[in-house]
Amino acid sequence: MSRIEAARAILAANDRGGYTVPTDRLYPFQWNWDSAFVAMGWATFDAERAWREIERLLEGQWEGGLVPQIVFHAPSDDYFPGPDVWGVTHKPPTSGIPQPPVLATAVRFVLERHGAAGVERARAIYPRLILNHLWWQHARDPEATGLVATLHPWETGMDNSPAWDAALERVPTETKTEIRRRDTGHIDPAFRPRGIEYQRFIHLVDLFRETGWNARRMLETSPFKVADVGTNAILLRAERDLLALAEQFGNADEREMITARIARKEIVLAGLWDGTLGHYLSRDLIGGNLIPVRTSAGFLPVFAGLHEHVRVLAGRLEGWRARGIALVPSTDPEAASFEPQRYWRGPVWAVVNWMIARGLREAGEGAAAASVAEETRRLIGEAGFSEYFNPIDRAGIGGETFSWTAAIDLLLGEGEGR
């Protein structure tokens, strides 16, 4: 079986009827940003299936516009917390929090790849994207600062990042929900978040459930509140892609609204640059300070279209590569918090690499973009379609036969992102 055939086979094996699970058992439901990347992977060989992936994710969209982190299309005992813990009254059941909004980017990608054949599918999806981006504005940036707030590490997709350590210290460890972790039954606990972090994660779920998932009350009461540089960069990129869709499907008012948001976000995202560390950082919205931890998320403003500091960032990547570190580690290898095999505290993730490579290429840093893309392909070629990779010994770790890793390999295999 060729490498392309192997990647396609993983998507097919993880297909559960129009939606794709990240991998069997460990993640048995449909995840938001996973499915956006997976839709782009499907689009390399099956346009109909790509559109269906997006449509099935939107079955979970709330009336107010939230596209939740998880859609529980079918029951499973292999994952905690399940729909009973979230207590969300929606059919199908969902979690109550978002994930980084890659969806508009995915819709634009699939549409541009398949042209006329997908126009009506995209036209029907477009109002849902408008509603979702309005949700981000009203629920997470009601004062129109230009930076959206993140209230739970899970919302960032980069759950266990050391960038959240100090802010998480404010979150109590007591929970009303009994913690019944399933992940460590499938994966070596050394690769996963520690127990105390899970206690804080579930404390936040308990707290938000008690608000009835009321966006205003969640924002007011959460002891964890950050402006995640990754989420904000991905949202700015998604706004640009939404504007392109609005040129085709929207009206003048929608285009004006999106354009105004983009202009504001460009200014405030640029303000997350820290000249001392030479990196884009997240901001603690309770303490007010930039969080002095360099992570792979800090490269994503380039993906969002901010090119002012791209040479500094490209130079850092080249320095790491020259030392034999596989690109791009999720935490600075020189940091005390770097753990090369623990979830989001050091490992390389193919989806983040794809966004970084695409941003570098668009910024004119073709050599750096090619380095990241080639490193990603090499990791997958050597270690398989793993969930993530150790940047020191290049081992594949986490879940195996992982959908978004297969999707990214399909994209990079045809030169997309380089």
Steps between C-alpha positions, in 0.01 A plus 500: 500500500636842408529780752206686344290184509595444866394852598172469313439162664534657847233758420276225367557281807420790733184596308190449713238598246578841360720609788851390592620413849860602577592140574320187615413473873724778637283770337174332389305817406523790254740775606464852363845604376596141421212482255592830333847366418360158413254660255796654318662157490185339362488778239822372343310197367129512590323837483161362597643346815680824587176699485321233702766522775430871538123460488502233768714718727245778457227268623645583840483878457296676767223746421723785621780405260743296711659210314591278794827322564336154486186366332381174659327344198499149650553370855834362618650409837856550373523874576460720808333746543203383296170678435367418848775713657449794265125508555434688176143491366565469130431229245741349421666545841810718507758641736448861610821670387664587165828406338723709271275611209665341198164437331476805270854427382400142422184606314695742284765235432248236391305751288806635319624149434177376348349816355152490350416155633504628858347846463153411626642301793714797597213744451289303749786482752600867474226642733604249765855632484377860531303397808797319650733797461234723658493255792872550551449876502202511736586209732876541531572865415188694602701819553636478144866509603596289198628209711268213587521336841567133565339361816624141498831351379303250291367790293850576373544150359842515668356378828806432706729782384737640765368841396192419713684387814488829692142582403388146590641548851196723566263212423401287801562126485168402662242350264132413531536250219677173570803481273503179297784547257503269200800645314764342725343159434578542132827697515807498727427751783847651440363639173185655651406787735561435870221428745503842667451669164201281428350598835523866398365425152193332650454771764456747213248272326303475826507878541381571146228233518362673809466824301279314254769568237410868511777681310492817708508316831778271381709802405433667836563199724785306337823503705683406180485777240769553237534649154653195332733611222423182303121536511516870419738444209285219359190720539665788313593262218144367502364855479707559186368177351145589603540835323598317182184289534297815568619644169323209333203432728455798731373856490669836543409525870658162574815588310528832684452329836765236430744759363466710816567197720808410297642853532457497877637148544812578296590780740443314825652172384814692403504624861563145622857519368757500779828655388698352787408139425468567128170317479124548495356416843158442655363753747359424846174698498471491879856603584531707183855385423642323198571138594880455461491153343602439138282238332425393145179707520722809496591431138135506388461879464700450178221265384262784588685736266731687738841501333693770687704257713510203266879507460551470876259207517648328195847541651390330821367204305824470306698514825299215645535294186876556493514349850319187382163589653207390285275789401288644649512414872188618684714648779837671473758220551709735714218559750491325837141396426597313181395133507563339161241226533222649714184635337559854366804559724756423233380263227461592133149514352448469125201735489689783670792442265268527198371838618851625576633382163213658313547829684875503433447433131245779471743733680768431241708269720498211255808324637370503857157382381663213311703405809189469716306312231788260428559437870132416543503259209818339629355450849189335361702291258724370777253464788162454332173694529538567873309761698825688571877451492794528738721780362815350654491132402231544228283220641128496426296533820138536613226340295580306185337508155405861570263671258639851498856374462388301196316805365805723536721241332262502204517881483878515531547208264361706214695812595221680689648716775857505364 
